[in-house]
Amino acid sequence: AVESVDLVPREEAMAYSRRADIVLMINPPILRGAIPGKLFDAVASDRPILSFGRGGMIERILGETGAGRTVAEDDPEALRATIGDLLKGSFTSPARTAWAAAHTREQSARRMLELLDAVTRAG
């Protein structure tokens, strides 16, 4: 069954993700050049991820980490098959664990501060 919930605080959303059979990522064309913040949380949830929409950074990261699969928005047969695969498979891997550890909010903030520090020293 698909469960839809209203807007909830981040920690509550993470709890939902950790209990989910599959974490859904919507991957519209406008996001194809970006890494949505929700992807960081989805990878960290250690649950299989289904990206609805092909291409872009979401598909690339799912491929690199083995964390899930992508399907085209206009292919219901592929969607059905992919959901079946996600429910049967294991999507935990050393690459996924390493990616999640290297891409926490704290790590991102530290890298940004280091970059800003380097830029202001050079200027």
NORNORDA-V112457 format. One record per residue. N is the residue number from 1. RES is the residue in three letters. PHI is phi in degrees with one decimal (999 if undefined). Layout:
N_RES_PHI, N_RES_PHI
//
This chain:
1_ALA_999, 2_VAL_-94.4, 3_GLU_-114.5, 4_SER_-115.7, 5_VAL_-125.6, 6_ASP_-70.5, 7_LEU_-57.2, 8_VAL_-132.9, 9_PRO_-60.4, 10_ARG_-53.6, 11_GLU_-61.8, 12_GLU_-69.0, 13_ALA_-62.7, 14_MET_-62.1, 15_ALA_-63.4, 16_TYR_-59.6, 17_SER_-62.0, 18_ARG_-67.0, 19_ARG_-93.0, 20_ALA_-71.9, 21_ASP_-71.9, 22_ILE_-143.2, 23_VAL_-96.9, 24_LEU_-94.2, 25_MET_-115.5, 26_ILE_-87.2, 27_ASN_-122.6, 28_PRO_-73.8, 29_PRO_-52.4, 30_ILE_-64.3, 31_LEU_-92.9, 32_ARG_-60.0, 33_GLY_-99.4, 34_ALA_-123.8, 35_ILE_-111.9, 36_PRO_-65.8, 37_GLY_-56.0, 38_LYS_-63.6, 39_LEU_-65.9, 40_PHE_-58.9, 41_ASP_-67.1, 42_ALA_-64.1, 43_VAL_-63.3, 44_ALA_-68.5, 45_SER_-68.3, 46_ASP_65.1, 47_ARG_-106.2, 48_PRO_-62.1, 49_ILE_-113.5, 50_LEU_-110.8, 51_SER_-95.5, 52_PHE_-90.9, 53_GLY_126.5, 54_ARG_-95.8, 55_GLY_94.2, 56_GLY_73.3, 57_MET_-68.0, 58_ILE_-61.8, 59_GLU_-62.9, 60_ARG_-61.2, 61_ILE_-69.5, 62_LEU_-62.2, 63_GLY_-66.7, 64_GLU_-67.3, 65_THR_-98.0, 66_GLY_68.8, 67_ALA_-82.1, 68_GLY_177.0, 69_ARG_-135.8, 70_THR_-120.1, 71_VAL_-136.1, 72_ALA_-71.5, 73_GLU_-64.7, 74_ASP_-108.5, 75_ASP_-129.9, 76_PRO_-63.0, 77_GLU_-66.3, 78_ALA_-64.8, 79_LEU_-60.8, 80_ARG_-59.3, 81_ALA_-64.4, 82_THR_-66.9, 83_ILE_-59.8, 84_GLY_-59.5, 85_ASP_-63.1, 86_LEU_-65.3, 87_LEU_-70.5, 88_LYS_-94.5, 89_GLY_-91.8, 90_SER_-108.8, 91_PHE_-121.9, 92_THR_-100.5, 93_SER_-152.2, 94_PRO_-57.9, 95_ALA_-64.3, 96_ARG_-66.4, 97_THR_-60.4, 98_ALA_-64.7, 99_TRP_-62.6, 100_ALA_-61.8, 101_ALA_-67.2, 102_ALA_-83.6, 103_HIS_-125.2, 104_THR_-77.8, 105_ARG_-60.4, 106_GLU_-65.6, 107_GLN_-63.8, 108_SER_-63.6, 109_ALA_-63.5, 110_ARG_-62.8, 111_ARG_-63.6, 112_MET_-64.8, 113_LEU_-63.9, 114_GLU_-62.7, 115_LEU_-64.5, 116_LEU_-62.7, 117_ASP_-63.0, 118_ALA_-63.7, 119_VAL_-67.1, 120_THR_-70.7, 121_ARG_-71.1, 122_ALA_-75.1, 123_GLY_-80.6
//
